[in-house]
Amino acid sequence: MTNFKDHKIPLNQVLSFIPEALLSHLSATTKVDYYSKVLHGRKLFYLLLFCIFDNDKLSQRTLEDTFNSSGFKALFGLDEDEKVRRSSISERLSKIDSNYFKEIYQQMFDRFSELYDKSEIEKYNLIRVDSTIVADTCSKLKEGIDQKSGKKLVKFSFSFDGILPSGVEVFTGQKYSSEEAALPEAILKQVKKEQHHGNIYVIDRGLQSTRTMKDFDEKSVKFIIRSKENRKFEEIESFLETVKPLKWDDWGVLKDSKVKLFTGTPILNKREKIHYRQEKVETEFRLVVIKNQKNNKEFWFLTNEFNLSAKEISDYYRKRWDIEVFFRFLKQELNLSHLVSMNKNGIQVMVYMTMIASMLLLIYKKANDLGYKTAKRRIAMELRDLITAILIVFAGGDPDKVFKT
């Protein structure tokens, strides 16, 4: 077998985290295998996982060729006479219960999260939330977000805790073209799932609605949002006299205040046209404004967290960049930017499988102190060696004579 001497955890140990008992249990307790002669849930799970790791550009044709290969069948214990066609894969993706894959993802995330030590738990209560869109081949989508160009888009709204993806929502409805609709729904679904959490959600400028912030506050959802500059507010109290530090590195605090914000209320005028009247919202928020002394750039932050310092709020927002790196990783290394299925159910299956693959890869990467590309490349190498070793055993040989350690 490929022997990376600097590795602490080999691939077969990472793969052992896949809850085989859960796969069997879900197959027995759900309808995932009804009306399926060959592509049972477990087989499709391993087919998608293998192909995500082993291919730079995934397609239904790739899935067909992989399933029909002797190496894949040997690795996952399938009968040699099992065959599948591309059309069967396409139909299966469109109809299989996506909750099967969602449940596997959730169970694996919960299991991996238990590995965080006590010093990391508080650190990873900081949840970065943002959306990314996929437009590749979207003109063929059966449902999606319409664009002026005539193409359709799919939006994925992810939550990321700094190590692992903690949630994802797939949006194809037109109203979700706005982050004002997508991000609150993604956040509130995760909050509902993680009751009694201590998370702080860090959000970029796509979300500016005062009503949404009020709703978050009423539901005890802590947030830090980068606000648009010079938005209207009423100052209730200034904290500048007690702020420490007022300056750090190239940054200085210009404002740290308790404020009330304004929202536009739609009014129908006599001409039956809608205009918006500015009304003050009584909920109290905190406004922090910092400035870079070198380039004179200001950053405005709105939050309902009053216990953090202005510097901590700034530092927490800077960590939001982690999710941008995560998006690049998903698109470049795990092929998220290319849609394998053209309907929402198939897309949901693929995004949950991508999340599962990303968790395994991120654990492998972190444990072995590797970069994203190196981790993906080495996983593919180890997968091929696992297949080769199994085929050598089937042929009556000794893989230790081939893979010297």
Secondary structure, 3 states (H helix, E strand, C coil): CCCCCCCCCCHHHHHCCCCHHHHHHHHHHCCCCCCCCCCCHHHHHHHHHHHHHHCCCCCHHHHHHHHCCHHHHHHCCCCCCCCCCHHHHHHHHHHCCHHHHHHHHHHHHHHHHCCCCHHHHCHHHEEEEEEEEECECHHHCCCCEECCCCCEEEEEEEEECCCCEEEEEEECCHHHHCHHHHHHHHHHHHHHHCCCCCCEEEECCCCCCHHHHHHHHHCCCEEEEEECCCCCEEEEEECHHHCCCCEECCEEEEEEEEEEEEEEEEEECCCCCEEEEEEEEEEEEEEEEEEECCCCCEEEEEECCCCCCHHHHHHHHHCCHHHHHHHHHHHHHCCCCECCCCCHHHHHHHHHHHHHHHHHHHHHHHHHCCCHHHHHHHHHHHHHHHHHHHHHHHCCCCHHHCCCC
